[in-house]
């Protein structure tokens, strides 16, 4: 009972504090501006790297399932 009360209070308190203190919700200088900053260029490269890793993992899953399907079809045919 007390745990639910604490959870409910915190779930209302944190968004309320963000609404009352808008400085917390503002972006940092790297995200907000300075497109020629080396930090911004590094962040963009990191984002592209993460997208590449995710694409590699997803394409690996697709290739694996294609392999399984072909193998199952060969097993049933032969």
C-alpha positions, 0 to 999 in steps of 0.5 A: 500500500505504501509502495503504491502511494510512493510510486504514484506520488513520484510519478506525479511529482517528477513531471510536475517539477519538469513543468515548473522548472523548464530549464531542465527540459531545454537541450544542451548547447551541443543539441541546441545549436552550434552545427559546426561544433566538433561535438555535434559532428561526433554525435552525428557520427555516433548516431550513424554508427548506432544505426549501422549496427542496428541495420547489420543486426536486423539484416543478419536476422533476415538472412538467418531466417532465409537460410532456415527456410531454404534448409527446411524446403530442401529437407522436405524436398529431398 
